[in-house]
Amino acid sequence: MIFVALGIIVVAVLLIAITFRGDIAEIITKSATESKTGFSAQVEEVQEYIGDCLSNSLTKSVFTIANEKVEDYNERLGQEVLLNMGQCLELKKFKDLTIKKLTEPEVKIQRNVDNTIITATLTLPIRVEKGEDAEQLEEFLAQENLKKKVCVLKEQLTNNCMAKQDLKVGIFIFKEGQEVTMGGECLEC
């Protein structure tokens, strides 16, 4: 009698398993997909965090070295950006992820021909891992538009937008009699 009851239970379990086999596979697949989607969102959060840190550092750095006499502006600005990023590069904020730096960070600075936009490219190869999931990030970009942040008082300029005296505007030096423009526009406030 016990063996008959046991046999009925085994057959019932097999029938249920066969009937719901597709549903069980779907649940397992859905769970794996949700896990991957969650990981992708976390990787995007890491990427956004580093990008924001780079952008804030670039903004601060441009104005930190604006009054310095610098031989190689791009190199000095890159050094200052890395210095200002400081703790951001430790990535301690992401406790549930394993983040490995593959090389030391480097910053390359570029300016457009009008010297109105500075672009910082942070090369920081990192590997982000969580369980079986892994993704690698390489570069991060930030831009600073100088045109919006620098201007000269009207009293310092002639009617033709020429400097009445030597002027330092942001990171730029204009000599007396030189046109005080950026991107073809007068820097008058």
Residue pairs with C-beta under 8 A, 6 or more apart in sequence:
17 24
35 131
35 133
36 133
39 130
39 133
39 135
40 135
42 94
42 96
42 97
42 128
42 130
43 128
43 135
43 137
45 94
46 91
46 94
46 97
46 99
46 126
46 128
46 137
47 137
47 140
49 88
49 91
49 93
49 94
50 88
50 89
50 91
50 122
50 124
50 137
50 140
51 140
51 141
51 142
53 85
53 88
53 89
54 81
54 85
54 88
54 120
54 122
54 140
54 141
54 142
55 142
55 143
55 144
56 84
57 81
57 82
57 84
57 85
57 88
57 120
57 142
58 81
58 118
58 120
58 142
58 143
58 144
59 144
60 84
61 77
61 80
61 81
61 83
61 84
62 77
62 118
62 144
62 146
62 170
62 171
63 149
63 170
64 80
64 84
65 73
65 76
65 77
65 80
65 171
66 168
66 170
66 171
67 168
68 76
70 76
73 109
73 171
74 108
74 109
74 110
74 111
75 109
77 109
77 118
77 120
78 106
78 107
78 108
78 109
78 120
79 107
81 107
81 109
81 120
81 122
82 105
82 106
82 107
85 105
85 122
89 101
89 105
89 124
91 99
91 126
96 130
97 128
97 129
97 130
98 128
98 129
98 130
99 126
99 127
99 128
99 129
100 126
100 127
100 129
101 124
101 125
101 126
102 125
102 126
102 127
102 136
103 123
103 124
103 125
105 122
105 123
105 124
106 122
106 123
106 124
107 120
107 121
107 122
107 123
108 120
108 121
108 123
109 118
109 119
109 120
109 121
110 118
110 119
110 121
111 117
111 118
111 119
112 119
114 182
114 183
114 184
115 146
115 172
115 182
116 145
116 146
116 147
116 182
116 183
117 143
117 144
117 145
117 146
117 147
118 143
118 144
118 146
119 141
119 142
119 143
120 141
120 142
120 143
120 144
121 139
121 140
121 141
122 139
122 140
122 141
122 142
123 138
123 139
124 137
124 138
124 139
124 140
125 136
125 137
125 138
126 136
126 137
127 134
127 135
127 136
128 134
128 135
128 136
128 137
146 170
146 171
146 182
147 182
147 183
147 185
149 170
150 169
150 170
150 172
150 182
150 187
151 169
151 187
151 188
151 189
152 163
152 167
152 169
152 180
152 187
152 188
152 189
153 188
153 189
154 188
154 189
155 164
156 163
156 164
156 165
156 167
156 180
157 163
157 164
157 180
157 186
157 188
158 164
160 179
161 179
161 180
161 181
161 186
161 187
161 188
162 177
162 178
162 179
162 180
163 174
163 175
163 176
163 177
163 178
163 179
163 180
164 176
165 176
166 173
166 174
166 175
166 176
167 173
167 174
167 180
168 174
169 180
169 187
172 182
174 180
180 186
180 187
180 188
181 187
